[in-house]
Amino acid sequence: MGEIYRQTLIDYGDKVDISFLDPRNLLSIAAYFIKHIKAGNITSWEGFTHFFLHIKFNAVFINGRYLKDFNNYDKLIKEILYT
């Protein structure tokens, strides 16, 4: 997680806001997904499935979207920033 955080800061600076959530704090995780559902970044169904199926240690979500492959996180960030 630290490597992704540092590299993201180097590559994107203040263009990207990073939130760290404790996987034991389900209330803050639910609020995170509700925020991205309301913003239109993900559907209600995606938020529901991510909340119940993908919450685990070192899980990474970018604008509510689950990142399956850590090696491709920069592609998703670029897609979000530049489209």
N, CA, C and O atoms as a Maestro MAE file, in Angstrom:
{
 s_m_m2io_version
 :::
 2.0.0
}

f_m_ct {
 s_m_title
 :::
 protein
 m_atom[332] {
  # First column is atom index #
  i_m_mmod_type
  r_m_x_coord
  r_m_y_coord
  r_m_z_coord
  i_m_residue_number
  s_m_chain_name
  s_m_pdb_residue_name
  s_m_pdb_atom_name
  i_m_atomic_number
  :::
  1 25 0.828 -1.187 0.000 1 A "MET " " N  " 7
  2 3 0.000 0.000 0.000 1 A "MET " " CA " 6
  3 2 0.871 1.249 0.000 1 A "MET " " C  " 6
  4 15 0.568 2.227 -0.684 1 A "MET " " O  " 8
  5 25 1.933 1.210 0.757 2 A "GLY " " N  " 7
  6 3 2.825 2.360 0.833 2 A "GLY " " CA " 6
  7 2 3.454 2.695 -0.505 2 A "GLY " " C  " 6
  8 15 3.618 3.867 -0.845 2 A "GLY " " O  " 8
  9 25 3.804 1.671 -1.261 3 A "GLU " " N  " 7
  10 3 4.406 1.896 -2.580 3 A "GLU " " CA " 6
  11 2 3.426 2.589 -3.528 3 A "GLU " " C  " 6
  12 15 3.795 3.525 -4.238 3 A "GLU " " O  " 8
  13 25 2.195 2.129 -3.532 4 A "ILE " " N  " 7
  14 3 1.186 2.750 -4.388 4 A "ILE " " CA " 6
  15 2 0.966 4.203 -3.957 4 A "ILE " " C  " 6
  16 15 0.864 5.095 -4.799 4 A "ILE " " O  " 8
  17 25 0.897 4.431 -2.668 5 A "TYR " " N  " 7
  18 3 0.687 5.789 -2.149 5 A "TYR " " CA " 6
  19 2 1.814 6.720 -2.584 5 A "TYR " " C  " 6
  20 15 1.558 7.809 -3.098 5 A "TYR " " O  " 8
  21 25 3.045 6.302 -2.381 6 A "ARG " " N  " 7
  22 3 4.189 7.152 -2.739 6 A "ARG " " CA " 6
  23 2 4.255 7.397 -4.247 6 A "ARG " " C  " 6
  24 15 4.472 8.529 -4.681 6 A "ARG " " O  " 8
  25 25 4.072 6.366 -5.031 7 A "GLN " " N  " 7
  26 3 4.147 6.521 -6.484 7 A "GLN " " CA " 6
  27 2 3.028 7.418 -6.997 7 A "GLN " " C  " 6
  28 15 3.239 8.213 -7.913 7 A "GLN " " O  " 8
  29 25 1.845 7.293 -6.413 8 A "THR " " N  " 7
  30 3 0.726 8.135 -6.820 8 A "THR " " CA " 6
  31 2 1.018 9.601 -6.513 8 A "THR " " C  " 6
  32 15 0.727 10.476 -7.328 8 A "THR " " O  " 8
  33 25 1.583 9.867 -5.354 9 A "LEU " " N  " 7
  34 3 1.939 11.248 -5.016 9 A "LEU " " CA " 6
  35 2 2.997 11.796 -5.957 9 A "LEU " " C  " 6
  36 15 2.931 12.960 -6.353 9 A "LEU " " O  " 8
  37 25 3.959 10.983 -6.316 10 A "ILE " " N  " 7
  38 3 5.009 11.423 -7.239 10 A "ILE " " CA " 6
  39 2 4.418 11.714 -8.618 10 A "ILE " " C  " 6
  40 15 4.723 12.743 -9.222 10 A "ILE " " O  " 8
  41 25 3.576 10.810 -9.114 11 A "ASP " " N  " 7
  42 3 3.042 10.928 -10.467 11 A "ASP " " CA " 6
  43 2 1.948 11.989 -10.615 11 A "ASP " " C  " 6
  44 15 1.886 12.670 -11.639 11 A "ASP " " O  " 8
  45 25 1.084 12.138 -9.605 12 A "TYR " " N  " 7
  46 3 -0.110 12.971 -9.763 12 A "TYR " " CA " 6
  47 2 -0.215 14.126 -8.772 12 A "TYR " " C  " 6
  48 15 -1.047 15.014 -8.958 12 A "TYR " " O  " 8
  49 25 0.593 14.138 -7.742 13 A "GLY " " N  " 7
  50 3 0.566 15.229 -6.772 13 A "GLY " " CA " 6
  51 2 -0.802 15.421 -6.155 13 A "GLY " " C  " 6
  52 15 -1.418 14.468 -5.678 13 A "GLY " " O  " 8
  53 25 -1.279 16.668 -6.164 14 A "ASP " " N  " 7
  54 3 -2.559 16.969 -5.522 14 A "ASP " " CA " 6
  55 2 -3.771 16.752 -6.429 14 A "ASP " " C  " 6
  56 15 -4.886 17.109 -6.051 14 A "ASP " " O  " 8
  57 25 -3.578 16.183 -7.602 15 A "LYS " " N  " 7
  58 3 -4.700 15.870 -8.491 15 A "LYS " " CA " 6
  59 2 -5.504 14.680 -7.973 15 A "LYS " " C  " 6
  60 15 -6.659 14.490 -8.355 15 A "LYS " " O  " 8
  61 25 -4.891 13.887 -7.108 16 A "VAL " " N  " 7
  62 3 -5.517 12.665 -6.605 16 A "VAL " " CA " 6
  63 2 -5.633 12.748 -5.089 16 A "VAL " " C  " 6
  64 15 -4.671 13.081 -4.396 16 A "VAL " " O  " 8
  65 25 -6.816 12.444 -4.590 17 A "ASP " " N  " 7
  66 3 -7.065 12.418 -3.149 17 A "ASP " " CA " 6
  67 2 -7.095 10.959 -2.703 17 A "ASP " " C  " 6
  68 15 -7.865 10.157 -3.231 17 A "ASP " " O  " 8
  69 25 -6.257 10.621 -1.732 18 A "ILE " " N  " 7
  70 3 -6.144 9.236 -1.266 18 A "ILE " " CA " 6
  71 2 -6.774 9.116 0.117 18 A "ILE " " C  " 6
  72 15 -6.478 9.901 1.018 18 A "ILE " " O  " 8
  73 25 -7.645 8.124 0.270 19 A "SER " " N  " 7
  74 3 -8.286 7.846 1.556 19 A "SER " " CA " 6
  75 2 -7.900 6.452 2.005 19 A "SER " " C  " 6
  76 15 -8.033 5.489 1.250 19 A "SER " " O  " 8
  77 25 -7.426 6.345 3.221 20 A "PHE " " N  " 7
  78 3 -7.141 5.046 3.813 20 A "PHE " " CA " 6
  79 2 -8.266 4.718 4.772 20 A "PHE " " C  " 6
  80 15 -8.584 5.514 5.656 20 A "PHE " " O  " 8
  81 25 -8.873 3.550 4.603 21 A "LEU " " N  " 7
  82 3 -9.958 3.132 5.474 21 A "LEU " " CA " 6
  83 2 -9.598 1.818 6.136 21 A "LEU " " C  " 6
  84 15 -9.078 0.902 5.498 21 A "LEU " " O  " 8
  85 25 -9.880 1.741 7.407 22 A "ASP " " N  " 7
  86 3 -9.658 0.515 8.166 22 A "ASP " " CA " 6
  87 2 -10.741 -0.490 7.789 22 A "ASP " " C  " 6
  88 15 -11.924 -0.179 7.922 22 A "ASP " " O  " 8
  89 25 -10.376 -1.690 7.321 23 A "PRO " " N  " 7
  90 3 -11.397 -2.664 6.905 23 A "PRO " " CA " 6
  91 2 -12.304 -3.114 8.046 23 A "PRO " " C  " 6
  92 15 -13.331 -3.747 7.801 23 A "PRO " " O  " 8
  93 25 -11.945 -2.800 9.273 24 A "ARG " " N  " 7
  94 3 -12.808 -3.144 10.414 24 A "ARG " " CA " 6
  95 2 -13.879 -2.092 10.650 24 A "ARG " " C  " 6
  96 15 -14.836 -2.338 11.384 24 A "ARG " " O  " 8
  97 25 -13.730 -0.909 10.031 25 A "ASN " " N  " 7
  98 3 -14.673 0.184 10.228 25 A "ASN " " CA " 6
  99 2 -15.688 0.194 9.085 25 A "ASN " " C  " 6
  100 15 -15.538 0.932 8.111 25 A "ASN " " O  " 8
  101 25 -16.699 -0.618 9.217 26 A "LEU " " N  " 7
  102 3 -17.679 -0.782 8.142 26 A "LEU " " CA " 6
  103 2 -18.499 0.472 7.894 26 A "LEU " " C  " 6
  104 15 -18.972 0.684 6.777 26 A "LEU " " O  " 8
  105 25 -18.679 1.303 8.904 27 A "LEU " " N  " 7
  106 3 -19.441 2.532 8.729 27 A "LEU " " CA " 6
  107 2 -18.719 3.492 7.773 27 A "LEU " " C  " 6
  108 15 -19.351 4.080 6.896 27 A "LEU " " O  " 8
  109 25 -17.419 3.649 7.938 28 A "SER " " N  " 7
  110 3 -16.679 4.547 7.049 28 A "SER " " CA " 6
  111 2 -16.596 3.973 5.636 28 A "SER " " C  " 6
  112 15 -16.595 4.728 4.664 28 A "SER " " O  " 8
  113 25 -16.526 2.662 5.514 29 A "ILE " " N  " 7
  114 3 -16.500 2.029 4.199 29 A "ILE " " CA " 6
  115 2 -17.849 2.217 3.498 29 A "ILE " " C  " 6
  116 15 -17.897 2.518 2.306 29 A "ILE " " O  " 8
  117 25 -18.931 2.039 4.238 30 A "ALA " " N  " 7
  118 3 -20.261 2.254 3.666 30 A "ALA " " CA " 6
  119 2 -20.409 3.706 3.207 30 A "ALA " " C  " 6
  120 15 -20.952 3.960 2.131 30 A "ALA " " O  " 8
  121 25 -19.936 4.651 4.005 31 A "ALA " " N  " 7
  122 3 -20.004 6.067 3.629 31 A "ALA " " CA " 6
  123 2 -19.195 6.331 2.365 31 A "ALA " " C  " 6
  124 15 -19.615 7.117 1.516 31 A "ALA " " O  " 8
  125 25 -18.045 5.686 2.231 32 A "TYR " " N  " 7
  126 3 -17.211 5.832 1.037 32 A "TYR " " CA " 6
  127 2 -17.981 5.405 -0.213 32 A "TYR " " C  " 6
  128 15 -18.001 6.127 -1.209 32 A "TYR " " O  " 8
  129 25 -18.607 4.243 -0.159 33 A "PHE " " N  " 7
  130 3 -19.336 3.746 -1.321 33 A "PHE " " CA " 6
  131 2 -20.580 4.584 -1.610 33 A "PHE " " C  " 6
  132 15 -20.902 4.825 -2.773 33 A "PHE " " O  " 8
  133 25 -21.271 5.023 -0.582 34 A "ILE " " N  " 7
  134 3 -22.439 5.887 -0.786 34 A "ILE " " CA " 6
  135 2 -22.024 7.181 -1.477 34 A "ILE " " C  " 6
  136 15 -22.722 7.669 -2.366 34 A "ILE " " O  " 8
  137 25 -20.890 7.730 -1.067 35 A "LYS " " N  " 7
  138 3 -20.366 8.952 -1.692 35 A "LYS " " CA " 6
  139 2 -20.142 8.741 -3.192 35 A "LYS " " C  " 6
  140 15 -20.503 9.601 -3.997 35 A "LYS " " O  " 8
  141 25 -19.557 7.615 -3.570 36 A "HIS " " N  " 7
  142 3 -19.264 7.366 -4.980 36 A "HIS " " CA " 6
  143 2 -20.491 6.941 -5.770 36 A "HIS " " C  " 6
  144 15 -20.543 7.160 -6.980 36 A "HIS " " O  " 8
  145 25 -21.468 6.345 -5.125 37 A "ILE " " N  " 7
  146 3 -22.738 6.041 -5.787 37 A "ILE " " CA " 6
  147 2 -23.459 7.345 -6.104 37 A "ILE " " C  " 6
  148 15 -23.958 7.527 -7.214 37 A "ILE " " O  " 8
  149 25 -23.514 8.252 -5.129 38 A "LYS " " N  " 7
  150 3 -24.178 9.544 -5.346 38 A "LYS " " CA " 6
  151 2 -23.471 10.374 -6.414 38 A "LYS " " C  " 6
  152 15 -24.118 11.108 -7.160 38 A "LYS " " O  " 8
  153 25 -22.140 10.260 -6.489 39 A "ALA " " N  " 7
  154 3 -21.372 11.012 -7.485 39 A "ALA " " CA " 6
  155 2 -21.498 10.400 -8.881 39 A "ALA " " C  " 6
  156 15 -21.091 11.012 -9.869 39 A "ALA " " O  " 8
  157 25 -22.059 9.201 -8.960 40 A "GLY " " N  " 7
  158 3 -22.228 8.547 -10.254 40 A "GLY " " CA " 6
  159 2 -21.001 7.789 -10.725 40 A "GLY " " C  " 6
  160 15 -20.930 7.385 -11.886 40 A "GLY " " O  " 8
  161 25 -20.039 7.590 -9.844 41 A "ASN " " N  " 7
  162 3 -18.829 6.853 -10.219 41 A "ASN " " CA " 6
  163 2 -19.084 5.355 -10.333 41 A "ASN " " C  " 6
  164 15 -18.445 4.673 -11.135 41 A "ASN " " O  " 8
  165 25 -20.013 4.843 -9.534 42 A "ILE " " N  " 7
  166 3 -20.383 3.432 -9.568 42 A "ILE " " CA " 6
  167 2 -21.897 3.324 -9.402 42 A "ILE " " C  " 6
  168 15 -22.554 4.256 -8.937 42 A "ILE " " O  " 8
  169 25 -22.430 2.178 -9.789 43 A "THR " " N  " 7
  170 3 -23.860 1.936 -9.603 43 A "THR " " CA " 6
  171 2 -24.115 1.424 -8.189 43 A "THR " " C  " 6
  172 15 -23.187 1.042 -7.476 43 A "THR " " O  " 8
  173 25 -25.365 1.423 -7.805 44 A "SER " " N  " 7
  174 3 -25.723 0.886 -6.483 44 A "SER " " CA " 6
  175 2 -25.330 -0.584 -6.378 44 A "SER " " C  " 6
  176 15 -24.848 -1.033 -5.338 44 A "SER " " O  " 8
  177 25 -25.537 -1.324 -7.452 45 A "TRP " " N  " 7
  178 3 -25.194 -2.747 -7.453 45 A "TRP " " CA " 6
  179 2 -23.693 -2.952 -7.265 45 A "TRP " " C  " 6
  180 15 -23.274 -3.823 -6.501 45 A "TRP " " O  " 8
  181 25 -22.872 -2.141 -7.969 46 A "GLU " " N  " 7
  182 3 -21.425 -2.243 -7.815 46 A "GLU " " CA " 6
  183 2 -21.011 -1.925 -6.376 46 A "GLU " " C  " 6
  184 15 -20.176 -2.624 -5.802 46 A "GLU " " O  " 8
  185 25 -21.585 -0.887 -5.802 47 A "GLY " " N  " 7
  186 3 -21.285 -0.539 -4.419 47 A "GLY " " CA " 6
  187 2 -21.647 -1.667 -3.467 47 A "GLY " " C  " 6
  188 15 -20.888 -1.989 -2.553 47 A "GLY " " O  " 8
  189 25 -22.807 -2.261 -3.687 48 A "PHE " " N  " 7
  190 3 -23.266 -3.376 -2.864 48 A "PHE " " CA " 6
  191 2 -22.312 -4.563 -2.970 48 A "PHE " " C  " 6
  192 15 -21.903 -5.122 -1.953 48 A "PHE " " O  " 8
  193 25 -21.958 -4.948 -4.194 49 A "THR " " N  " 7
  194 3 -21.085 -6.115 -4.368 49 A "THR " " CA " 6
  195 2 -19.671 -5.844 -3.854 49 A "THR " " C  " 6
  196 15 -19.048 -6.728 -3.266 49 A "THR " " O  " 8
  197 25 -19.161 -4.632 -4.070 50 A "HIS " " N  " 7
  198 3 -17.829 -4.312 -3.534 50 A "HIS " " CA " 6
  199 2 -17.837 -4.377 -2.009 50 A "HIS " " C  " 6
  200 15 -16.915 -4.912 -1.394 50 A "HIS " " O  " 8
  201 25 -18.887 -3.826 -1.413 51 A "PHE " " N  " 7
  202 3 -18.970 -3.800 0.057 51 A "PHE " " CA " 6
  203 2 -18.988 -5.212 0.634 51 A "PHE " " C  " 6
  204 15 -18.336 -5.480 1.643 51 A "PHE " " O  " 8
  205 25 -19.718 -6.097 0.008 52 A "PHE " " N  " 7
  206 3 -19.858 -7.439 0.570 52 A "PHE " " CA " 6
  207 2 -18.851 -8.460 0.049 52 A "PHE " " C  " 6
  208 15 -18.635 -9.485 0.695 52 A "PHE " " O  " 8
  209 25 -18.235 -8.208 -1.094 53 A "LEU " " N  " 7
  210 3 -17.341 -9.222 -1.659 53 A "LEU " " CA " 6
  211 2 -15.872 -8.823 -1.725 53 A "LEU " " C  " 6
  212 15 -15.009 -9.700 -1.768 53 A "LEU " " O  " 8
  213 25 -15.559 -7.525 -1.735 54 A "HIS " " N  " 7
  214 3 -14.181 -7.122 -1.972 54 A "HIS " " CA " 6
  215 2 -13.507 -6.413 -0.808 54 A "HIS " " C  " 6
  216 15 -12.334 -6.054 -0.912 54 A "HIS " " O  " 8
  217 25 -14.206 -6.203 0.285 55 A "ILE " " N  " 7
  218 3 -13.585 -5.540 1.428 55 A "ILE " " CA " 6
  219 2 -12.655 -6.531 2.106 55 A "ILE " " C  " 6
  220 15 -13.088 -7.522 2.696 55 A "ILE " " O  " 8
  221 25 -11.364 -6.236 2.003 56 A "LYS " " N  " 7
  222 3 -10.359 -7.089 2.611 56 A "LYS " " CA " 6
  223 2 -9.095 -6.267 2.824 56 A "LYS " " C  " 6
  224 15 -9.000 -5.135 2.350 56 A "LYS " " O  " 8
  225 25 -8.149 -6.818 3.517 57 A "PHE " " N  " 7
  226 3 -6.883 -6.142 3.773 57 A "PHE " " CA " 6
  227 2 -6.190 -5.821 2.454 57 A "PHE " " C  " 6
  228 15 -6.068 -6.688 1.588 57 A "PHE " " O  " 8
  229 25 -5.745 -4.604 2.300 58 A "ASN " " N  " 7
  230 3 -5.036 -4.105 1.117 58 A "ASN " " CA " 6
  231 2 -5.896 -4.014 -0.137 58 A "ASN " " C  " 6
  232 15 -5.358 -3.969 -1.243 58 A "ASN " " O  " 8
  233 25 -7.202 -3.989 0.006 59 A "ALA " " N  " 7
  234 3 -8.059 -3.767 -1.156 59 A "ALA " " CA " 6
  235 2 -7.935 -2.304 -1.567 59 A "ALA " " C  " 6
  236 15 -7.881 -1.417 -0.715 59 A "ALA " " O  " 8
  237 25 -7.889 -2.057 -2.867 60 A "VAL " " N  " 7
  238 3 -7.762 -0.705 -3.385 60 A "VAL " " CA " 6
  239 2 -8.969 -0.404 -4.264 60 A "VAL " " C  " 6
  240 15 -9.328 -1.183 -5.147 60 A "VAL " " O  " 8
  241 25 -9.583 0.739 -4.003 61 A "PHE " " N  " 7
  242 3 -10.706 1.221 -4.795 61 A "PHE " " CA " 6
  243 2 -10.348 2.607 -5.303 61 A "PHE " " C  " 6
  244 15 -9.839 3.442 -4.555 61 A "PHE " " O  " 8
  245 25 -10.613 2.838 -6.561 62 A "ILE " " N  " 7
  246 3 -10.357 4.153 -7.157 62 A "ILE " " CA " 6
  247 2 -11.700 4.691 -7.624 62 A "ILE " " C  " 6
  248 15 -12.326 4.148 -8.534 62 A "ILE " " O  " 8
  249 25 -12.127 5.770 -6.983 63 A "ASN " " N  " 7
  250 3 -13.458 6.348 -7.226 63 A "ASN " " CA " 6
  251 2 -14.545 5.287 -7.124 63 A "ASN " " C  " 6
  252 15 -15.481 5.263 -7.923 63 A "ASN " " O  " 8
  253 25 -14.413 4.427 -6.149 64 A "GLY " " N  " 7
  254 3 -15.402 3.398 -5.901 64 A "GLY " " CA " 6
  255 2 -15.228 2.138 -6.715 64 A "GLY " " C  " 6
  256 15 -15.917 1.146 -6.476 64 A "GLY " " O  " 8
  257 25 -14.316 2.159 -7.679 65 A "ARG " " N  " 7
  258 3 -14.092 0.972 -8.523 65 A "ARG " " CA " 6
  259 2 -12.989 0.110 -7.933 65 A "ARG " " C  " 6
  260 15 -11.926 0.609 -7.565 65 A "ARG " " O  " 8
  261 25 -13.250 -1.181 -7.848 66 A "TYR " " N  " 7
  262 3 -12.296 -2.135 -7.285 66 A "TYR " " CA " 6
  263 2 -11.132 -2.356 -8.238 66 A "TYR " " C  " 6
  264 15 -11.329 -2.630 -9.422 66 A "TYR " " O  " 8
  265 25 -9.933 -2.236 -7.722 67 A "LEU " " N  " 7
  266 3 -8.725 -2.455 -8.509 67 A "LEU " " CA " 6
  267 2 -8.269 -3.895 -8.310 67 A "LEU " " C  " 6
  268 15 -7.791 -4.256 -7.235 67 A "LEU " " O  " 8
  269 25 -8.416 -4.705 -9.333 68 A "LYS " " N  " 7
  270 3 -8.071 -6.123 -9.236 68 A "LYS " " CA " 6
  271 2 -6.580 -6.363 -9.373 68 A "LYS " " C  " 6
  272 15 -6.041 -7.277 -8.749 68 A "LYS " " O  " 8
  273 25 -5.905 -5.558 -10.176 69 A "ASP " " N  " 7
  274 3 -4.493 -5.764 -10.470 69 A "ASP " " CA " 6
  275 2 -3.706 -4.510 -10.085 69 A "ASP " " C  " 6
  276 15 -3.831 -3.471 -10.734 69 A "ASP " " O  " 8
  277 25 -2.899 -4.609 -9.030 70 A "PHE " " N  " 7
  278 3 -2.133 -3.454 -8.546 70 A "PHE " " CA " 6
  279 2 -1.202 -2.890 -9.608 70 A "PHE " " C  " 6
  280 15 -0.891 -1.699 -9.578 70 A "PHE " " O  " 8
  281 25 -0.758 -3.701 -10.527 71 A "ASN " " N  " 7
  282 3 0.184 -3.234 -11.545 71 A "ASN " " CA " 6
  283 2 -0.455 -2.278 -12.546 71 A "ASN " " C  " 6
  284 15 0.252 -1.567 -13.260 71 A "ASN " " O  " 8
  285 25 -1.779 -2.253 -12.603 72 A "ASN " " N  " 7
  286 3 -2.468 -1.402 -13.571 72 A "ASN " " CA " 6
  287 2 -3.213 -0.242 -12.928 72 A "ASN " " C  " 6
  288 15 -4.094 0.344 -13.557 72 A "ASN " " O  " 8
  289 25 -2.880 0.104 -11.685 73 A "TYR " " N  " 7
  290 3 -3.609 1.169 -11.005 73 A "TYR " " CA " 6
  291 2 -3.449 2.506 -11.727 73 A "TYR " " C  " 6
  292 15 -4.379 3.313 -11.747 73 A "TYR " " O  " 8
  293 25 -2.283 2.745 -12.316 74 A "ASP " " N  " 7
  294 3 -2.044 4.022 -12.983 74 A "ASP " " CA " 6
  295 2 -2.919 4.184 -14.229 74 A "ASP " " C  " 6
  296 15 -3.288 5.306 -14.576 74 A "ASP " " O  " 8
  297 25 -3.253 3.092 -14.900 75 A "LYS " " N  " 7
  298 3 -4.128 3.170 -16.069 75 A "LYS " " CA " 6
  299 2 -5.524 3.644 -15.672 75 A "LYS " " C  " 6
  300 15 -6.126 4.467 -16.362 75 A "LYS " " O  " 8
  301 25 -6.030 3.123 -14.561 76 A "LEU " " N  " 7
  302 3 -7.352 3.520 -14.090 76 A "LEU " " CA " 6
  303 2 -7.340 4.977 -13.629 76 A "LEU " " C  " 6
  304 15 -8.293 5.709 -13.898 76 A "LEU " " O  " 8
  305 25 -6.308 5.403 -12.957 77 A "ILE " " N  " 7
  306 3 -6.212 6.800 -12.525 77 A "ILE " " CA " 6
  307 2 -6.160 7.722 -13.738 77 A "ILE " " C  " 6
  308 15 -6.856 8.736 -13.769 77 A "ILE " " O  " 8
  309 25 -5.352 7.388 -14.727 78 A "LYS " " N  " 7
  310 3 -5.275 8.217 -15.939 78 A "LYS " " CA " 6
  311 2 -6.613 8.269 -16.655 78 A "LYS " " C  " 6
  312 15 -7.008 9.324 -17.152 78 A "LYS " " O  " 8
  313 25 -7.313 7.146 -16.715 79 A "GLU " " N  " 7
  314 3 -8.632 7.092 -17.348 79 A "GLU " " CA " 6
  315 2 -9.594 8.040 -16.641 79 A "GLU " " C  " 6
  316 15 -10.354 8.757 -17.293 79 A "GLU " " O  " 8
  317 25 -9.565 8.047 -15.316 80 A "ILE " " N  " 7
  318 3 -10.459 8.899 -14.538 80 A "ILE " " CA " 6
  319 2 -10.076 10.374 -14.689 80 A "ILE " " C  " 6
  320 15 -10.953 11.226 -14.833 80 A "ILE " " O  " 8
  321 25 -8.798 10.677 -14.659 81 A "LEU " " N  " 7
  322 3 -8.347 12.069 -14.709 81 A "LEU " " CA " 6
  323 2 -8.506 12.705 -16.089 81 A "LEU " " C  " 6
  324 15 -8.819 13.890 -16.196 81 A "LEU " " O  " 8
  325 25 -8.293 11.926 -17.133 82 A "TYR " " N  " 7
  326 3 -8.198 12.514 -18.459 82 A "TYR " " CA " 6
  327 2 -9.349 12.191 -19.398 82 A "TYR " " C  " 6
  328 15 -9.238 12.416 -20.603 82 A "TYR " " O  " 8
  329 25 -10.464 11.662 -18.868 83 A "THR " " N  " 7
  330 3 -11.625 11.440 -19.724 83 A "THR " " CA " 6
  331 2 -12.808 12.222 -19.230 83 A "THR " " C  " 6
  332 15 -13.883 12.160 -19.827 83 A "THR " " O  " 8
  :::
 }
 m_bond[331] {
  # First column is bond index #
  i_m_from
  i_m_to
  i_m_order
  :::
  1 1 2 1
  2 2 3 1
  3 3 4 2
  4 3 5 1
  5 5 6 1
  6 6 7 1
  7 7 8 2
  8 7 9 1
  9 9 10 1
  10 10 11 1
  11 11 12 2
  12 11 13 1
  13 13 14 1
  14 14 15 1
  15 15 16 2
  16 15 17 1
  17 17 18 1
  18 18 19 1
  19 19 20 2
  20 19 21 1
  21 21 22 1
  22 22 23 1
  23 23 24 2
  24 23 25 1
  25 25 26 1
  26 26 27 1
  27 27 28 2
  28 27 29 1
  29 29 30 1
  30 30 31 1
  31 31 32 2
  32 31 33 1
  33 33 34 1
  34 34 35 1
  35 35 36 2
  36 35 37 1
  37 37 38 1
  38 38 39 1
  39 39 40 2
  40 39 41 1
  41 41 42 1
  42 42 43 1
  43 43 44 2
  44 43 45 1
  45 45 46 1
  46 46 47 1
  47 47 48 2
  48 47 49 1
  49 49 50 1
  50 50 51 1
  51 51 52 2
  52 51 53 1
  53 53 54 1
  54 54 55 1
  55 55 56 2
  56 55 57 1
  57 57 58 1
  58 58 59 1
  59 59 60 2
  60 59 61 1
  61 61 62 1
  62 62 63 1
  63 63 64 2
  64 63 65 1
  65 65 66 1
  66 66 67 1
  67 67 68 2
  68 67 69 1
  69 69 70 1
  70 70 71 1
  71 71 72 2
  72 71 73 1
  73 73 74 1
  74 74 75 1
  75 75 76 2
  76 75 77 1
  77 77 78 1
  78 78 79 1
  79 79 80 2
  80 79 81 1
  81 81 82 1
  82 82 83 1
  83 83 84 2
  84 83 85 1
  85 85 86 1
  86 86 87 1
  87 87 88 2
  88 87 89 1
  89 89 90 1
  90 90 91 1
  91 91 92 2
  92 91 93 1
  93 93 94 1
  94 94 95 1
  95 95 96 2
  96 95 97 1
  97 97 98 1
  98 98 99 1
  99 99 100 2
  100 99 101 1
  101 101 102 1
  102 102 103 1
  103 103 104 2
  104 103 105 1
  105 105 106 1
  106 106 107 1
  107 107 108 2
  108 107 109 1
  109 109 110 1
  110 110 111 1
  111 111 112 2
  112 111 113 1
  113 113 114 1
  114 114 115 1
  115 115 116 2
  116 115 117 1
  117 117 118 1
  118 118 119 1
  119 119 120 2
  120 119 121 1
  121 121 122 1
  122 122 123 1
  123 123 124 2
  124 123 125 1
  125 125 126 1
  126 126 127 1
  127 127 128 2
  128 127 129 1
  129 129 130 1
  130 130 131 1
  131 131 132 2
  132 131 133 1
  133 133 134 1
  134 134 135 1
  135 135 136 2
  136 135 137 1
  137 137 138 1
  138 138 139 1
  139 139 140 2
  140 139 141 1
  141 141 142 1
  142 142 143 1
  143 143 144 2
  144 143 145 1
  145 145 146 1
  146 146 147 1
  147 147 148 2
  148 147 149 1
  149 149 150 1
  150 150 151 1
  151 151 152 2
  152 151 153 1
  153 153 154 1
  154 154 155 1
  155 155 156 2
  156 155 157 1
  157 157 158 1
  158 158 159 1
  159 159 160 2
  160 159 161 1
  161 161 162 1
  162 162 163 1
  163 163 164 2
  164 163 165 1
  165 165 166 1
  166 166 167 1
  167 167 168 2
  168 167 169 1
  169 169 170 1
  170 170 171 1
  171 171 172 2
  172 171 173 1
  173 173 174 1
  174 174 175 1
  175 175 176 2
  176 175 177 1
  177 177 178 1
  178 178 179 1
  179 179 180 2
  180 179 181 1
  181 181 182 1
  182 182 183 1
  183 183 184 2
  184 183 185 1
  185 185 186 1
  186 186 187 1
  187 187 188 2
  188 187 189 1
  189 189 190 1
  190 190 191 1
  191 191 192 2
  192 191 193 1
  193 193 194 1
  194 194 195 1
  195 195 196 2
  196 195 197 1
  197 197 198 1
  198 198 199 1
  199 199 200 2
  200 199 201 1
  201 201 202 1
  202 202 203 1
  203 203 204 2
  204 203 205 1
  205 205 206 1
  206 206 207 1
  207 207 208 2
  208 207 209 1
  209 209 210 1
  210 210 211 1
  211 211 212 2
  212 211 213 1
  213 213 214 1
  214 214 215 1
  215 215 216 2
  216 215 217 1
  217 217 218 1
  218 218 219 1
  219 219 220 2
  220 219 221 1
  221 221 222 1
  222 222 223 1
  223 223 224 2
  224 223 225 1
  225 225 226 1
  226 226 227 1
  227 227 228 2
  228 227 229 1
  229 229 230 1
  230 230 231 1
  231 231 232 2
  232 231 233 1
  233 233 234 1
  234 234 235 1
  235 235 236 2
  236 235 237 1
  237 237 238 1
  238 238 239 1
  239 239 240 2
  240 239 241 1
  241 241 242 1
  242 242 243 1
  243 243 244 2
  244 243 245 1
  245 245 246 1
  246 246 247 1
  247 247 248 2
  248 247 249 1
  249 249 250 1
  250 250 251 1
  251 251 252 2
  252 251 253 1
  253 253 254 1
  254 254 255 1
  255 255 256 2
  256 255 257 1
  257 257 258 1
  258 258 259 1
  259 259 260 2
  260 259 261 1
  261 261 262 1
  262 262 263 1
  263 263 264 2
  264 263 265 1
  265 265 266 1
  266 266 267 1
  267 267 268 2
  268 267 269 1
  269 269 270 1
  270 270 271 1
  271 271 272 2
  272 271 273 1
  273 273 274 1
  274 274 275 1
  275 275 276 2
  276 275 277 1
  277 277 278 1
  278 278 279 1
  279 279 280 2
  280 279 281 1
  281 281 282 1
  282 282 283 1
  283 283 284 2
  284 283 285 1
  285 285 286 1
  286 286 287 1
  287 287 288 2
  288 287 289 1
  289 289 290 1
  290 290 291 1
  291 291 292 2
  292 291 293 1
  293 293 294 1
  294 294 295 1
  295 295 296 2
  296 295 297 1
  297 297 298 1
  298 298 299 1
  299 299 300 2
  300 299 301 1
  301 301 302 1
  302 302 303 1
  303 303 304 2
  304 303 305 1
  305 305 306 1
  306 306 307 1
  307 307 308 2
  308 307 309 1
  309 309 310 1
  310 310 311 1
  311 311 312 2
  312 311 313 1
  313 313 314 1
  314 314 315 1
  315 315 316 2
  316 315 317 1
  317 317 318 1
  318 318 319 1
  319 319 320 2
  320 319 321 1
  321 321 322 1
  322 322 323 1
  323 323 324 2
  324 323 325 1
  325 325 326 1
  326 326 327 1
  327 327 328 2
  328 327 329 1
  329 329 330 1
  330 330 331 1
  331 331 332 2
  :::
 }
}
